[in-house]
Amino acid sequence: MPKYLHTMIRVTDVDATVRFFKLLGLEEQKRMDDEKGRYTLVFLAAPGDEDAQVELTYNWDPQEYSGGRNFGHLAYRVENIYETCQTLMDAGVTINRPPRDGHMAFVRTPDNISIELLQDGHLAPAEPWASMPNSGEW
């Protein structure tokens, strides 16, 4: 049977992207630098869910990546969506689709990859989230 291993996203600033995912609670599992191929791979996962990894691919030679939205999105279940969104906002991350319903929000990585946050269960709508407008695309 097939076994899910990871999702790969290309990044332009590996350190900024690792910091972003750490805000969500993911931890670095391993990092590999390939001098001959001129790239770095970083694998991240949520504690206790190490089999579902995100692979960050950083090519050392500058390249432009566009179309982050056509990738779709990565989705993570969180314990408290309001606290998670506040942590992200405090770190300067835009909440593109606030958790007005107490259940779902969207943010973007430094490379514009869409991330869906889903509340584990459901929280009652609460301010300032309930009346916060969308910002940009998600």
Secondary structure, 3 states (H helix, E strand, C coil): CCCCCEEEEEECCHHHHHHHHHHCCCEEEEEEEECCCCEEEEEEECCCCCCCEEEEEEECCCCCCCCHHHHCEEEEEECCHHHHHHHHHHCCCCEEECCCCCCEEEEECCCCCEEEEEECCCCCCCCCHHHCCCCCCC
